[in-house]
Amino acid sequence: MITRRLLLIGVLFVFVAGAAVAQRGWRWRNSGPHTERNGVPDWEVDPNFPGDLFTFVRIKYDSYGGRGGGGGWATDYRDSDLNFSLRLQQLTSLKVNPEPIVLELTDDQLFDYPFIYIIEPGSLVFSQAEVAALRQYCLNGGFLMVDDFWGDSQYENMRRELKRVFPDRDPVEVPLSHEIFHNVYDLKEKPQVPAINAARRGMAGEVGSYEWASDGSDTSTPHYRAINDDEGRIMVFICHNTDLGDGWEREGENQWYFEEFSVKKAYPMGINIVTYAMTH
């Protein structure tokens, strides 16, 4: 079983406008995605306990044969991962690796990390080796978070792929009463975060928090679904019709977006998810 470390969290969620964090999207180089910190401050870790850290692990996948459209594994990379790691370090007592990493599901190192993240799975199709690896990882105690896909077609693509991983299990809607919405931050609603260019403010102050789906389906309601193990532990947490990663990545680009979506929704939900993953 993957080792889990308890978190002791007692920090108010307070941000200072203009904090020194990453402000821009990822950039691709001929040799692959960049590795600079892009303005995100670094921090020291205890050299005596190099493995006693939470590491944000993004999963790299090949989007071939997908049915629903969407982006790819590197969406919001690398600023999203860096910013979220920074906020975990600042706002919780969790010791966090300042260097998030990217792994493939078939990498032998996968089982060293209790939390993994997949983004924009609208076109994702697992290889058979990835199916087997993900099933073993989750059943051995690992936790997968899936984020940033919109509409019925993209959800159906993800549902089909997860059915290959767990033929005997189906995603179920997680009620707002579940502890994952309350374990650190007491959320009053299921948060919906749009990409920064889709966020809207109406004349009367109303907030537009959803993105349009390419298939024209209704995306106005966020859905948080889970695949559970035999003991009821969430193994896969599916964040549909929402884009928490953009709330992490784009926090410094627009003050209104930062206050409305990063502070109120994306970071509280993300911290709650990681807290659940690391304590179950």
N, C-alpha and C positions, 0 to 999 in steps of 0.2 A: 504494500500500500504506500502511496505517496505521503511523505511526512507533511503534516500540517502544523502551522505555528499560530498560536492564539494572538489576537490583536487586543491591545488595550487602548481604546480611543476616547479621548476626552477633550477635543479641541473644537472651538467654535469655528464655523465656516466663514472666515473673513478674508477678503482679498483687498489689495490696494490697487487702485486703477494705475495702469502704466507699469505694472510689475515687470521685472526683467525676465521675460519668458519668451519662448519662440512665437513668432508672429506670422510666419509665412508657410506655404505648403512645401511638400517635398519636391526635390529636384532630381532628375535622372541624369546620370553621367554615363559615358560609354562603358565604363566598367561596372555599372549598377547604381543603385541609389546612394546618395551621399551619406557620409557618416559624421558630418559636423554637427555641433550642438545648436547652431543657429540662434545663439543668444540665450539658451536655457542654461542657468547656472549649474555648475557641477557641485558635488559634495563628496566628502570623504566617507569611506566605509572602514569598518574595523578590519585591519589586515589579518587579525587572528581568527576571524570568522568569515572568510570570503564566501562561503556557501550559505550562510545564515541570512539570506536576503530575499525579499520578494523581487522577482524579475518579470517585467512585462514581456510576454512572448507573443509575437505576431506570427501567424501561420502563413507561409508562402504556398500558393497553389497555382495550378494551371487551369485557366478558364476555357476549357475546350468543350464543345458540344452543348453549351448551356442553353436553357430554354427561355430564360426570362430577361435577358439583358443585364445591364449593370456594369460596374467597373471591374476592378481587380484587387488583388491582395495588397497592393501598395498604396491604395487610396488613403489620403491623409498622412502617409508616412513621410517624414519621421517625426514631425513636430507633435502630432497627436500623442504618440507613445512617450516622448520626452516630457511634454507638459503634464500628462497624467501621472507619470512616475514622480515628477517634482511635487505635485500636489499631494500625492500619497505620502511622500516623505515629510512634507510640511504639516499636514493636517491630521496625521495619525501617528501613533507610536510605532508603526510598522517600519522596519529597516528595509529600505528600498535600494535596489541596484540602480545607479544613475544611468546605466547603459542598457536600455531595452534591446532585445535581440529578435532575430527572425529565424525561424526553423521551418522545415518541412515536416509533415506528419510522420514521415518514414525515418526521420532522424533518430538515432539511438538516444540522443540527449533529451528527447521529448519527456521521458519519464522522470527527469530531474526537476521538472517544473510543474507545480500543481495548477497553474492557470494558463490558458491559451486563448487567443483572440483571433477570430476570423471576421473580416469586413467585406461588404459588398458581394454576397454570395449568389447574386441573381443569375450568374452564368457558371457558377461553380459546378464541376462534375468530378467527383472523387475517382481516382484510380482504385482498383481492387486492393492494392497494397495500402492505400490511404484509408480505405474503409476498415480493413482489419486493424490497422494501427490505432485509429481513432476509437474503435470499439474497445480495444484492450486498454487504452489510456483512460477512458472514462470509467470503465468497470473496475479499474484498479484504483480509483479515487480521484482522478483528474477532473478538471472543470473547464468546459468550453463556453465562451461567450461569443455569440454571433450578433453582428451589428450592421446597421446601415443598408437596409434594402426595403423597397417600397412597392406596394401593390400586390395584387393576387398572383400574377404570373411569377414574379420573383420569389414570393413565398412558396408557391407550389414547387418551384425548382429546388429550393432548400429542403422542403418537406420530403420530396422524393429521395434526395441524396441521404438525408438522415434516416429514412426508412431502410436504405441499404445498410446503414451502420447498425441500426437497431430494428430488425424486422418485426420483433415482438413488442415494440413500444411506440407510442404516438405522442407528439407534443400536446400538452394541455395548457390552457390559459391559466396563468398564475394570478390568483385574486389579489386585490390591493391589500387585503388583510395579511398576506404572507410576510414573514419576517424580513425577507430580502428588501422590502420597501420601507423598513422601519428600524433595522438593526443599528444604524448609526444616525442617519438623518431620517426623520419622521415625515415621509412624503405623503401628501394629502391627495395626490392623484398620480396616475402613471405618466411619467414625463415624456413629452414629445419634443424632440429637438430637430429642427430642419437644418440643412446646409445653410451657410451664411447668406448665400445669394438667393435663397428661397424664403428667408425670414421676412415677415411683413408687419407693418404697423398701420392700422386703420385710422381714419380721421377721429374716431371716437375713442381711440386708445386701445382698441382690440388688437390682439396679436394673432398673426397667421403663423402656425407652427408646423404645417405639413408641406410636403413636396408632392408634385404631381407625378403619377405613375405613367409609364409609357403605354400601358395597356388600358388606360382610362379608368381603372378601378378606383374605388373610394379609399383614400389614404388618410382621412381626417382623424381616425381613431388609432392610437398606438396600441400594439399588442405585445405583451411579454408572455412568452410561452416557455415551457420547460419539458425536458425529458428527464424522468426521475429513475433512480435505481430501485431495487427491491425494498429498500428501507425508507424510501421517500426523499432521499437526498437528490437535489438538483445536480445532474451531470452536465446538461446542456441548457444554457439560458439564451433564449432567442429574442432579440430586441428588434421587432418588426414595425415598419412605419415610423421609424425614428433614426436619428443619426447622432448618437452620443459622441462618436469620434470627432465630428466636426466641432462640437462644443468644446472638446479638449484642444483640438488643433488651432482653432480660430479665436481663442480667447482674447488676444490682444489687438485684433484688427478693427473692432467696432465696439464702443463703450456700451451701447444699448444691447447689442447681441451678447456681449460678455455678461452684463448684469441679468438679462432676461433668461438666457439659455445656459451659459457656462456655470454661473454661480448658483442659479436656482434649480437647475435640472441635470446637466451633463455630469458635473463633478459629484454631486450628492448621490446620484444613481450609480455612477461608476464605483465610488468608494463603498457603497452598500454591497454591490455585486462582489467586489474583491474580498470584503470582510466576510461575506457568506462563504465564498469559495475557500478561504483560508481557515475557516472555523468549522467546516463540516467535512 
